[in-house]
Amino acid sequence: MRVLAAGDEFVGTDLLVSAVRAELGTAADCATLSLPWPIEPFGPVGGVLEASGTEEQVIEALGGAEAVVTQMAPFTKKVFAAAPELKLVSVCRGGPVNVDLAAATEAGVAVTYAPGRNATAAAEFAIGMILAAMRRISTSSAELLGGTWRGDYYAYPNAGVELEGTTVGLVGYGAIGSRVARVLVAFGAEVLVSDPFADPAAIAADGAEVVELDELLRRSFVVSLHARLTEQTHHLINADKLALLPEGAVLVNSARGGLLDYAPLPEALRTGRLGALALDVYDVEPPPADWALRDAPNVIATPHLAGASRQTAERAATIVAAELGRYARGEALAHVANPDVLG
C-alpha cells in the first residue's frame, strides 16, 4: 500500500513513518512530505481553516497514495480531485479541521481523527496555569528577572491562595476536563462542573459536583474552561458572565479562544473583578502588537502550548497509524469524521 506521511515540526515525518512501519511493516510503501508548522503559523488553505503547506505540495507528494497520515496538510476539493486513488486520510488532531469533509465524502475518502491525543498534556498544563495564577508564579518570576523584588506579595491582601479548600469550576468535562478534576480533587479543592453532555454519575464518581453554569460562576474562585467551541459555546464567558464571579476570581482558558469574549477582560483585571487571568488561546493568534491585555495586571499568557508535549506527538502518530492498520485489515475504523462515506 502506498502511504503518504505528511509530517511537520511537531508530529514529525520520521515519527509518522516509524508508526506506520510498526503497524504495517513492509506492506507500507511510504512517501513523505515535511511541512513547516509550527515554525510557520498555520492558516486557511483552499477553503480549510487550519493547514500548513500548499495544495500543490500535497498533490505532488501523493503520487497515487491510497492513504495519508498527517496533522496539518491541506486536503481540499482540489486535492481530492487530483487524487482518485486516495481512500483514507488519517489526521492526528482532535478534529480534522485541515480537511474539507464534504469534498472527502463526495470523493469517497474516509477521514479519521485522533481524539484524546493531547488530553494528558493539556490537563497538566491547565493545572500548571491554575497554580501559576493563584500563587503568582510566572508574574513574580518575570518581575524578579526584570529587577523588581516584590516583597509586598507577602502582605496579606496580596498573598496567593491555596488550592486546598478552594472552589474550582470546570466548564466542560471531556477527556481534558475530567483529568483536571481528578487532580484538583487530589489537591483538596472543591470541584464544580458545568457540562450538559457529561455523565453526572461519572462526575460524582470523580468527586466533583454538577451545577448550572451561572451557579458555577457565582461559587467558584477559580474557573477553567475545557468546553468544545461550537456556535452555542462561542463567547460562553462574556461580560455578563464575568460579573457573576466573586471579586478577585481567577480565570483560565487553555481550551479555545472563541469560548471567551476578550473585550471586557482588561477592565475586569484593572477593577479587580478578576484577580488573575491565565491564557493559552486567543481570539486572534498570535495576539496583535496593540493587544489590550499586554499592559493589564496579573496576566499569564503562553503561545498555545497546552498540547505541546513529546508524548502528544508520539501518541498522535500511533493513533493515526492504528487507523491505517484497521483500514489495511478491512476492520472498522475507530474515529471516522464522515461515517456516511462508509455506506
Secondary structure, DSSP 8 states (H G I E B T S, - for coil): -EEEEEE-SSS-HHHHHHHHHHHHGGG-EEEEEE--TTTS--EEETTEEEE-S-HHHHHHHHTT-SEEEESS--B-HHHHHT-TT--EEEE-SSS-TTB-HHHHHHTT-EEE--TTTTHHHHHHHHHHHHHHHHTTHHHHHHHHHTT---GGGGSGGG----STT-EEEEE--SHHHHHHHHHHHHHT-EEEEE-TTS-HHHHHHTT-EE--HHHHHHH-SEEEE-----TTTTT-B-HHHHTTS-TTEEEEE-S-GGGB--TTHHHHHHHTSEEEEEES--SSSS--TT-GGGGSSSEEE-SS-TT--HHHHHHHHHHHHHHHHHHHHT---SSBS-GGGG-
